[in-house]
Structures are given as structure tokens and as C-alpha cells.
């Protein structure tokens, strides 16, 4: 199983929607997928599940069937993580459901990070907890790929989630703040990778299942690049032209700026349209945009947009699979 995180320091670039649609596309392509919601806002979970089911996952007075429920014994100091509950979304998709209460794990993760340097066993159990949730879920429900959604920050929860990943895909928008996010993200990944490898050498418990912390760059996806009536085309082009160099220098640590156009940059996995007209229908129907049918309102131009959307996401899914070593059925 390949573990892939989707992460940008900047929010609002469509990251959660990207994870959601890729999970469904990989299922359509014949893979078993584990969707992992480590964002304390739990937006990915709310895309998969309706409010009634969300309420059932967190019954009053009982341990929630979410990532918070699985880590709660560790958080309270009463034991290690529990076997995580995996919500069956379809025959091909399992979900580790998010929880707003996951934010309470932030302080403990922050406190235990330096304690790893002192070889404290509990510190390693805490820092590896999110990775071990994924591993535990995969033992229950074998998967070809685990896709992780995280929040847009450089906090301790995201550090633990990213350490659990083998590859990192960066969703971007063509704007100044996405480029600034790259400048923050690149050094953070480098520091987390280096610092975790230093801590791994100090692990006192060889039986504890720990992540390698590879966090290898898998490329970037530019989202919402369709032309808006209130924004000149040149404004988009200005930022698009700078993305290849910013990514290569900030994330890949290249010594020279990349001079390729974004369309020829091998690190660019896709330039995805916004599909504004399809998203409201997809949210109403509780399905990915490329599953919309005539009964959902996908008629006329919308029908053609659904077809184009499927083609776009299939191309992207294949590019991500190639970049991250995910084996697709022939």
C-alpha cells in the first residue's frame, strides 16, 4: 500500500475535493482505497457521509468511531491506540472518519516531539499514532493506496500525518498565497524529514511500528485555473508562470530556477478546471462529479462537462499513480 498525503500550507485550493474525487476515480479504476481524514475540520468525512451518519459515528457517552476515538486511550494516558473503525463507503473505498476533536491531539503531539530525543517510549507511540491508525485500518481492509487529507497549516498534527506518508502531492491555485505556501511547505518537509530520521535512531522499542517519514515530493496539481470574469487572464498567467520555479526550488531544493513552462513541467500532474456548474449538483447527489447522471440534472452542457471531468480525473489519477508507485490494473 502506498500512502499519499495531499498538503498545502494555503487553504481554499480544493484539496479536500481533490482527495475525494481521486478516491472515487481509483475505485473506478479497480483499486482498493483507504481515504484518511486527518484534518480537524473533517471536511472529507462530511463529503462522504450525510449528517445522520456523522451523528451515529459519535454517539453520546460512547467512544466515537472516528480517528479521535481510536487515539483517545493514548490521549488520556489510559493505553495505546485502539483498533480503528473503518467506514465502508463502497466495495472499494474505506474511510477513516475525521473528528473535530482531533485538534485536542495537537498539544500532546507538540510535547512528545522533543521527548523522542530522550528515547521515551510514550513519545514514539504518540508521534507514530496516526501512521499506526493507517496501518491498522489496512490490516482490516487491505488497500492499494491510502489518500490522506490534512488541514492547511504547519502544526503538530500535520507533521505527524505527513511523517506517516510516503509521498506528498501539493494542490495549488494560481495566486500569490499558493506560492508563499510553497515557500513555507518546502523547508518544513525538509526539516520534518531530517528531524524524524534523527529520532528514529533513538527509538527504544524495536517492536513498535514506525513510519519511515519519506515524504517524497510527488508533484503538484493546479486547481481552479478557469478564467474568471472579474480577473484578467494576465493575472492568472503571471502566477502560473512562476509555479514551476517556485516548486523546484522550495520543494525539490533545486539550485537553479526551473525554466520550463508549466505545461511542460514534469512535476505538474494536472491543470484542473473548477467545474463550478457540476460541484453543487455533486454535493446535492452526494457523489463525485464524474458520476453525475441525467437524473441528477446532468443534461445538455452539464452532460458534456461530466464526460470531460471524468477524463480529467482519470488522467490525473494515472499521473499520480505513476509518480507515487501505485500499481493500476491493466
C-alpha angles and dihedrals in degrees: 000000000000117000114212125182124200109211144161129162087226121073129212097051096115096260097146093047088050093054092046094051094043090052090055093043092052088049089052089051091056103262130131108236135195112202110202122198110199094153109110088218088064093211094149090055091051090053091055099039136045123232095261092057092043089056091049091055091060107041118181113269095005135098107269118242090232137095088274092057091052095051097038097096089053091045092050093044094241098115145315127301119302124235102278121243113237116207113217107229095169139333087281105034129067123182131212095206120226126229133203087224090066087088088074087069092064097084094047091050090049092050095047097047095079090037089067087070088062091055094244111167094214091054091059092046090053098045092046095044097101092047091049090051089058092046091048092049091050091053089056095041114019112222137188093213138014114206114200124204116198137175125265101261143086096238132132096269091056091045090056091045094049092047086058091058131087095199136024123210116195119213112205141183122210097255142100096261093055089055091049088049089056090053090055096040098051097057091040092056091046092050095045092049093050095042094048093051088052090052094046089065089058098052107131095196114065091185093062114104106236133178121243092227094222096152090178115188109254098180137264138277122211111215134190094019095146114124115263121211092230096050126064118239090237091062091060092044092053092061096035090057091055099048099083093053094042091051095045094048101037100037105021093035092228114178094220132045116261109248097193121112112247091250089060098039108114089207091062105090096182147343101222125197119229097240089205094172094054102045097071090050091047092051091049092049092042093228137103117279093249091057094059115123138190090270088059092054098266097141133135112352090003090060090055090046090054090053091049091046091054091050091049095050094044090054090048093048091053092048092050090047091052093047094047101037096249109158113226123202113258 
